[in-house]
Amino acid sequence: MIFKVTYQANMLDVPTRETTMSLYVEAENEIEARKKLDRNTPYNIEFIQPLQGKHLEYEQNKPDFEITEFSE
């Protein structure tokens, strides 16, 4: 399953819409996605959203859609 993750680049940043970034990660479930992010990034994770159906198609049509790969 593909998840859209919204985050702040620095763990100490207060979440604000203007500085929120996003990435896409593939994982079996939300817990696995969070574990991958915790092990491989210093990000302040705001939200992890599963993408399916029309929502996934919409996100895939964005020019910046790219699944982030982590070396385990």
LUMLUMRO-458677 format. One line per 4 residues: their letters; for each residue x, z, y of N, C-alpha, C. Coordinates in Angstrom, 3 decimals, padded with zeros to 6 digits. Each point is the difference from the previous one (the first is absolute). Layout:
LUMLUMRO-458677
A	X,Z,Y,X,Z,Y,X,Z,Y  ...;
***
This chain:
LUMLUMRO-458677
MIFK	000.839,000.000,-001.168,-000.839,000.000,001.168,000.889,000.000,001.238  -000.481,-000.623,001.041,000.752,-000.055,001.256,-000.621,000.975,000.993  000.885,000.731,000.682,-000.439,000.981,000.982,000.579,-000.343,001.366  -000.795,000.210,001.034,000.482,-000.123,001.374,000.318,001.408,000.472;
VTYQ	001.210,000.177,000.509,000.469,001.308,000.444,000.218,-000.052,001.503  -000.630,000.905,000.732,000.271,000.108,001.434,000.869,001.232,000.201  000.972,-000.136,000.908,000.991,001.064,000.140,000.656,-000.009,001.383  000.688,001.101,000.285,000.902,000.115,001.134,001.410,-000.075,-000.578;
ANML	000.891,-000.702,000.673,001.345,-000.209,-000.536,000.817,001.284,-000.094  -000.305,000.968,000.831,000.740,001.254,000.013,-000.933,001.130,-000.420  000.460,000.846,-000.902,-000.818,001.099,-000.508,-000.464,000.939,001.118  000.751,000.065,001.095,-000.338,000.924,001.085,-000.925,-000.611,001.049;
DVPT	-000.272,-001.302,-000.093,-000.877,-000.644,000.977,-001.452,000.429,-000.197  -000.655,000.214,001.117,-001.431,000.282,-000.035,-000.723,-001.332,-000.181  -000.922,-000.090,-000.939,-000.696,-001.272,-000.221,-000.774,-000.465,001.238  000.329,-001.190,000.459,-000.738,-000.641,001.082,-000.209,-001.458,-000.376;
RETT	-001.102,-000.548,000.415,-000.346,-001.366,-000.372,001.068,-000.994,000.437  000.584,000.200,001.170,000.971,-000.947,000.541,001.296,-000.069,-000.810  000.331,001.068,-000.704,001.254,000.009,-000.758,-000.211,-000.043,-001.516  -001.244,-000.099,-000.432,-000.289,-000.063,-001.428,000.418,-001.356,-000.558;
MSLY	000.684,000.035,-001.128,000.432,-001.216,-000.694,-000.658,-000.017,-001.380  000.100,-001.138,-000.672,-000.579,-000.069,-001.340,000.908,-000.782,-000.934  -000.165,000.281,-001.278,000.685,-000.740,-001.049,-000.925,-000.045,-001.197  000.350,-000.843,-000.947,-000.805,-000.165,-001.213,000.872,000.351,-001.189;
VEAE	-000.571,000.741,-000.929,000.751,000.425,-001.181,-000.885,-000.190,-001.235  000.634,-000.366,-001.106,-000.725,-000.164,-001.253,000.273,001.214,-000.880  -001.083,000.585,-000.544,000.116,001.182,-000.853,-001.239,000.092,-000.878  000.087,000.810,-001.050,-001.136,000.187,-000.910,-001.155,000.731,000.681;
NEIE	000.344,000.980,000.866,-001.023,000.783,000.686,000.598,000.577,001.286  -000.828,000.691,000.768,000.442,000.540,001.291,001.097,001.052,-000.164  -000.077,000.785,-001.046,001.017,001.037,-000.235,001.362,-000.639,-000.237  000.042,-001.044,-000.822,001.258,-000.699,-000.259,000.528,-000.652,001.283;
ARKK	-000.896,-000.564,000.796,000.409,-000.608,001.267,000.640,001.045,000.909  -000.618,001.165,000.101,000.546,001.072,000.848,001.347,000.471,-000.520  000.165,000.105,-001.306,001.287,000.415,-000.573,001.090,-001.008,000.343  -000.309,-001.298,-000.102,000.977,-001.033,000.358,000.411,000.140,001.462;
LDRN	-000.974,000.208,000.857,000.285,000.128,001.429,000.812,001.255,000.292  -000.351,001.113,-000.632,000.732,001.253,000.221,001.452,-000.108,-000.442  000.251,-000.693,-001.121,001.368,-000.133,-000.523,000.852,-000.982,000.802  -000.633,-000.985,000.622,000.756,-001.107,000.577,-000.082,-000.177,001.507;
TPYN	-000.789,000.800,000.688,-000.128,-000.171,001.451,000.009,001.341,000.729  000.371,-000.015,001.276,-000.086,001.208,000.820,-001.288,000.024,000.830  -000.993,-000.791,-000.376,-001.184,-000.218,000.827,-000.982,001.164,-000.029  -000.730,000.108,001.101,-001.131,000.917,000.105,-001.233,-000.820,-000.396;
IEFI	-000.450,000.149,-001.236,-001.101,-000.798,-000.525,-001.312,000.501,000.583  -000.755,-000.913,000.599,-001.304,000.350,000.559,-001.110,-000.219,-001.016  000.019,-001.175,-000.655,-001.127,-000.369,-000.846,000.450,-001.016,-001.042  -000.509,000.147,-001.221,000.250,-000.960,-001.066,-001.364,-000.530,-000.429;
QPLQ	-000.177,-001.310,000.159,-001.303,-000.620,-000.251,000.109,-001.063,-001.093  -000.800,000.128,-001.068,000.022,-001.044,-001.033,-000.639,-001.282,000.528  000.583,-001.133,-000.367,-000.532,-001.294,000.427,-000.539,-000.739,-001.215  -001.234,-000.478,000.117,-000.635,-000.744,-001.086,-000.909,-001.073,000.588;
GKHL	-000.286,-000.993,-000.786,-000.991,-001.007,000.351,000.246,-000.681,001.331  -001.040,-000.077,000.805,000.048,-000.699,001.292,000.991,000.659,000.957  000.103,001.324,-000.064,000.943,000.698,000.881,001.439,-000.396,-000.327  000.326,-000.093,-001.284,001.326,-000.427,-000.425,000.253,-001.444,000.434;
EYEQ	-000.983,-000.871,-000.182,000.137,-001.399,000.431,000.276,-000.082,001.500  -000.722,000.800,000.774,000.190,000.023,001.451,001.430,000.402,000.355  000.481,001.073,-000.608,001.356,000.483,000.281,001.050,-001.021,-000.451  -000.222,-000.673,-001.128,000.954,-000.986,-000.501,000.108,-001.214,000.916;
NKPD	-001.022,-000.271,000.777,000.017,-001.130,000.929,000.713,000.312,001.312  000.390,001.248,000.218,000.748,000.360,001.201,001.435,-000.514,-000.146  000.601,-000.476,001.091,001.362,-000.542,-000.096,001.055,001.049,-000.380  -000.250,001.275,000.273,000.995,001.037,-000.310,-000.253,000.695,-001.343;
FEIT	-000.884,-000.553,-000.820,-000.280,000.605,-001.310,001.194,-000.205,-000.925  000.572,001.117,-000.451,001.112,-000.030,-000.942,000.030,001.330,-000.735  000.029,-000.043,-001.315,000.037,001.227,-000.783,001.415,000.559,000.034  000.113,001.258,000.379,001.294,000.683,000.066,000.413,000.434,-001.402;
EFSE	001.204,-000.398,-000.375,000.546,000.367,-001.317,001.003,001.124,000.194  -000.065,000.984,-000.889,000.949,001.124,000.014,000.813,-000.034,-001.280  001.277,000.247,000.112,000.815,000.121,-001.219,-000.200,001.410,-000.547  -000.409,000.071,-001.226,-000.311,001.302,-000.612,001.224,000.616,-000.594;
***
